[in-house]
């Protein structure tokens, strides 16, 4: 909900520990993201497309695991992670990962953008070396801003104010990220690396859930049943992802998924989303 939830009651200490652990997780992911982005953009700016392509989905995983944190910071997420069609629709300068992605996976002359209608080359040409430096430096600067935020007092105070509800809502938001972009293949439109983002969103969601799991499970039979359904939902989704690769070994390009594969993922996401949507209410009972 985003509303302040006091950490109080007989399990106040355990709840505060969960909040502290989630803060540590976010700091760890952003702490790995920043140097990874610097290495990635250095390859991109130097014209080493092969190295930048290999790094692209793996660097993004650090961001995708904690994306709702950036989304709460005004225009920071749009600057880092907006697709071209979204930036154009909102009249924003298009920057960030996906601006770089299009340079690395240059579309065919007759290709269409993620909206399925706009020609890929409309108002776009591959970046010059100077433009690559501008885009790369901008991404580093924006990620540095995210790093500074999560390592500052404002972030700690925001998490403390939200309490365990903030963690629970984070688990829900990350699964929503999968449902709204990754499962459609629209997120990484040019690279086809959507399954890396998909897996990272699920990992971040599961991590957040794990920190509030015991609070939900302690709410009698109803809580225990809910947790069991969520556990099964994550396990089923992870098994389906594993059939198409892994973050370490590499996932297949999104274009290799069949319609049956996509339907399976959609069904599994929906099966997990339903009980997960009840998590925050249960935790706060």
C-alpha positions as CSV (number, residue, x, y, z in Angstrom):
1,X,0.0,0.0,0.0
2,X,2.9,2.3,0.7
3,X,1.3,3.4,3.9
4,X,3.4,3.5,7.1
5,X,3.1,0.4,9.2
6,X,4.4,0.5,12.7
7,X,6.8,-2.3,13.6
8,X,5.2,-3.3,16.9
9,X,3.7,-6.1,18.9
10,X,5.3,-9.3,20.3
11,X,7.1,-10.0,17.0
12,X,8.3,-6.5,16.5
13,X,12.0,-7.4,16.7
14,X,11.6,-10.2,14.1
15,X,9.7,-7.8,11.8
16,X,12.4,-5.2,12.1
17,X,15.0,-7.9,11.4
18,X,13.1,-8.8,8.2
19,X,13.1,-5.1,7.1
20,X,16.9,-4.9,7.8
21,X,17.6,-8.0,5.8
22,X,15.6,-6.7,2.9
23,X,17.5,-3.4,3.0
24,X,20.8,-5.4,3.0
25,X,19.6,-7.4,0.0
26,X,18.8,-4.3,-2.0
27,X,22.1,-2.7,-1.1
28,X,23.9,-5.8,-2.1
29,X,22.2,-5.9,-5.5
30,X,22.8,-2.2,-6.3
31,X,26.3,-2.6,-5.0
32,X,26.9,-5.2,-7.6
33,X,25.0,-3.4,-10.2
34,X,27.1,-0.2,-10.2
35,X,30.5,-1.8,-11.1
36,X,28.8,-4.2,-13.5
37,X,27.2,-1.2,-15.3
38,X,30.6,0.6,-15.5
39,X,32.2,-2.5,-17.1
40,X,29.2,-3.0,-19.5
41,X,29.1,0.6,-20.6
42,X,32.9,0.7,-21.1
43,X,32.6,-2.2,-23.6
44,X,29.7,-0.5,-25.3
45,X,31.4,2.9,-25.6
46,X,34.6,1.3,-26.9
47,X,32.6,-0.5,-29.6
48,X,33.2,-4.0,-28.2
49,X,29.7,-5.1,-29.1
50,X,30.3,-8.8,-28.4
51,X,31.4,-8.2,-24.8
52,X,28.6,-5.7,-24.2
53,X,26.0,-8.2,-25.6
54,X,27.3,-10.9,-23.4
55,X,27.1,-8.7,-20.3
56,X,23.7,-7.0,-21.1
57,X,21.3,-9.5,-19.6
58,X,23.5,-10.4,-16.6
59,X,24.0,-6.8,-15.6
60,X,20.3,-6.1,-15.8
61,X,19.5,-9.0,-13.4
62,X,20.9,-7.0,-10.5
63,X,18.4,-4.2,-11.4
64,X,15.5,-6.5,-12.1
65,X,15.7,-8.1,-8.7
66,X,15.0,-4.8,-6.9
67,X,13.2,-2.8,-9.6
68,X,10.3,-1.5,-7.4
69,X,12.8,0.4,-5.3
70,X,13.8,2.5,-8.4
71,X,10.2,2.8,-9.6
72,X,9.4,4.6,-6.3
73,X,11.9,7.3,-7.1
74,X,10.2,9.6,-9.6
75,X,11.7,9.4,-13.1
76,X,14.7,7.3,-12.2
77,X,13.3,4.0,-13.4
78,X,12.2,5.6,-16.7
79,X,15.7,7.0,-17.2
80,X,17.3,3.6,-16.5
81,X,14.8,1.1,-18.0
82,X,12.2,2.6,-20.3
83,X,11.5,1.0,-23.6
84,X,11.5,3.3,-26.7
85,X,7.8,3.2,-27.2
86,X,7.1,4.2,-23.6
87,X,9.5,7.1,-23.7
88,X,8.1,8.4,-26.9
89,X,4.5,8.0,-25.7
90,X,5.3,10.1,-22.6
91,X,7.5,12.6,-24.4
92,X,10.6,11.7,-22.5
93,X,14.2,11.5,-23.6
94,X,15.0,7.9,-24.3
95,X,18.0,6.8,-22.3
96,X,19.2,3.8,-20.3
97,X,19.6,0.1,-20.9
98,X,17.2,-0.2,-23.8
99,X,18.6,2.7,-25.7
100,X,22.0,0.9,-25.5
101,X,20.3,-2.4,-26.3
102,X,19.1,-1.2,-29.7
103,X,22.6,-0.1,-30.7
104,X,23.9,-3.6,-29.8
105,X,21.1,-5.4,-31.7
106,X,20.5,-3.2,-34.6
107,X,17.1,-4.0,-36.1
108,X,16.5,-4.9,-39.7
109,X,15.4,-2.0,-41.9
110,X,11.8,-3.4,-42.1
111,X,11.5,-4.3,-38.4
112,X,8.8,-2.9,-36.2
113,X,9.1,-1.6,-32.7
114,X,7.6,-3.2,-29.6
115,X,4.2,-1.7,-30.3
116,X,4.0,-3.8,-33.4
117,X,3.3,-0.7,-35.6
118,X,6.1,1.8,-35.5
119,X,9.0,1.3,-37.9
120,X,12.1,0.5,-35.9
121,X,14.1,3.1,-37.8
122,X,11.6,5.9,-37.3
123,X,13.4,8.9,-35.7
124,X,16.3,6.5,-34.8
125,X,19.8,5.8,-36.2
126,X,22.6,3.8,-34.6
127,X,24.6,5.9,-32.2
128,X,27.9,7.5,-33.1
129,X,30.9,6.9,-30.8
130,X,30.3,10.3,-29.1
131,X,26.6,9.4,-28.7
132,X,27.5,6.0,-27.2
133,X,29.7,7.8,-24.7
134,X,26.8,10.1,-23.8
135,X,24.4,7.1,-23.4
136,X,26.8,5.0,-21.4
137,X,27.8,7.8,-19.1
138,X,24.2,8.7,-18.5
139,X,23.4,5.2,-17.4
140,X,26.3,5.1,-15.0
141,X,25.2,8.4,-13.6
142,X,21.6,7.2,-13.0
143,X,22.7,4.0,-11.4
144,X,25.1,5.9,-9.2
145,X,22.0,8.0,-8.1
146,X,20.2,4.7,-7.2
147,X,23.3,3.5,-5.3
148,X,23.5,6.7,-3.3
149,X,19.8,6.5,-2.5
150,X,19.8,2.9,-1.2
151,X,23.0,3.6,0.9
152,X,21.5,6.7,2.4
153,X,19.2,7.5,5.4
154,X,16.2,8.3,3.2
155,X,16.0,4.7,2.0
156,X,16.3,3.2,5.5
157,X,13.6,5.5,6.8
158,X,11.3,4.7,3.9
159,X,11.7,0.9,4.5
160,X,11.2,1.3,8.2
161,X,8.0,3.3,7.6
162,X,6.5,0.7,5.4
163,X,7.6,-2.2,7.6
164,X,7.0,-5.8,6.6
165,X,4.1,-4.7,4.3
166,X,6.7,-2.9,2.1
167,X,8.6,-6.2,1.7
168,X,5.4,-8.2,1.0
169,X,4.2,-5.6,-1.5
170,X,7.7,-5.7,-3.2
171,X,7.2,-9.5,-3.8
172,X,3.9,-8.8,-5.4
173,X,5.2,-5.9,-7.5
174,X,8.1,-8.0,-8.9
175,X,5.7,-10.7,-10.1
176,X,3.6,-8.0,-11.7
177,X,6.7,-6.9,-13.6
178,X,6.8,-10.4,-15.1
179,X,3.2,-10.4,-16.0
180,X,3.2,-6.9,-17.5
181,X,6.3,-7.0,-19.7
182,X,8.5,-10.1,-19.6
183,X,6.0,-12.7,-20.5
184,X,5.0,-10.8,-23.7
185,X,8.6,-10.4,-24.9
186,X,8.2,-6.7,-25.1
187,X,10.8,-5.8,-22.5
188,X,14.0,-6.8,-24.3
189,X,12.5,-6.3,-27.8
190,X,15.8,-6.2,-29.7
191,X,18.0,-8.7,-27.8
192,X,15.4,-11.3,-26.9
193,X,16.9,-11.7,-23.5
194,X,13.5,-11.4,-21.6
195,X,13.9,-14.7,-19.8
196,X,16.9,-13.3,-17.9
197,X,14.8,-10.4,-16.7
198,X,11.9,-12.9,-16.0
199,X,14.1,-15.0,-13.8
200,X,15.6,-12.1,-12.0
201,X,12.1,-10.7,-11.2
202,X,11.1,-14.0,-9.8
203,X,14.3,-14.3,-7.8
204,X,13.7,-10.9,-6.2
205,X,10.1,-11.6,-5.6
206,X,10.9,-14.9,-3.9
207,X,13.6,-13.3,-1.8
208,X,11.1,-10.7,-0.5
209,X,8.5,-13.4,0.2
210,X,11.1,-15.5,2.1
211,X,11.5,-12.6,4.6
212,X,7.8,-12.4,5.5
213,X,7.0,-16.1,5.0
214,X,7.1,-17.0,8.6
215,X,4.8,-14.1,9.6
216,X,2.2,-15.3,7.1
217,X,2.6,-19.0,8.1
218,X,2.0,-18.2,11.7
219,X,-1.6,-17.0,11.0
220,X,-3.2,-20.3,11.7
221,X,-4.4,-22.8,9.1
222,X,-5.3,-20.1,6.6
223,X,-1.8,-18.6,6.7
224,X,-0.1,-22.0,6.4
225,X,-2.3,-22.9,3.4
226,X,-1.5,-19.6,1.7
227,X,2.3,-20.1,2.2
228,X,2.1,-23.6,0.8
229,X,0.3,-22.4,-2.3
230,X,2.9,-19.6,-2.8
231,X,5.8,-22.0,-2.2
232,X,4.4,-24.3,-4.9
233,X,3.8,-21.4,-7.2
234,X,7.5,-20.3,-7.1
235,X,8.7,-23.9,-7.4
236,X,6.5,-24.6,-10.5
237,X,7.6,-21.3,-12.1
238,X,11.3,-22.0,-11.4
239,X,11.0,-25.5,-12.9
240,X,9.4,-24.1,-16.1
241,X,12.2,-21.5,-16.4
242,X,14.9,-24.1,-15.9
243,X,13.6,-26.0,-18.9
244,X,14.8,-23.1,-21.0
245,X,18.2,-22.4,-19.4
246,X,19.6,-20.5,-16.5
247,X,21.1,-17.2,-15.7
248,X,24.6,-18.8,-15.4
249,X,24.4,-21.1,-18.5
250,X,22.2,-18.7,-20.5
251,X,18.6,-18.7,-21.4
252,X,17.2,-19.3,-24.9
253,X,16.2,-16.2,-26.9
254,X,12.6,-15.3,-26.4
255,X,11.9,-16.0,-30.0
256,X,12.5,-19.7,-29.4
257,X,9.6,-20.0,-27.1
258,X,6.5,-21.7,-28.6
259,X,3.0,-20.4,-28.0
260,X,2.5,-23.4,-25.7
261,X,5.6,-22.3,-23.7
262,X,4.2,-18.8,-23.4
263,X,0.7,-20.1,-22.3
264,X,2.4,-22.3,-19.7
265,X,4.3,-19.3,-18.2
266,X,1.2,-17.2,-18.2
267,X,-0.8,-19.9,-16.4
268,X,2.0,-20.4,-13.8
269,X,2.3,-16.6,-13.2
270,X,-1.5,-16.4,-12.7
271,X,-1.4,-19.4,-10.4
272,X,1.2,-17.7,-8.2
273,X,-0.2,-14.2,-8.4
274,X,-3.5,-15.1,-6.9
275,X,-2.3,-16.4,-3.5
276,X,0.6,-13.8,-3.5
277,X,-1.9,-11.0,-3.8
278,X,-3.2,-12.1,-0.4
279,X,0.2,-12.0,1.3
280,X,0.3,-8.5,2.6
281,X,-3.2,-8.7,4.2
282,X,-2.3,-12.0,5.8
283,X,1.1,-10.8,7.1
284,X,-0.6,-7.8,8.8
285,X,-3.5,-9.7,10.4
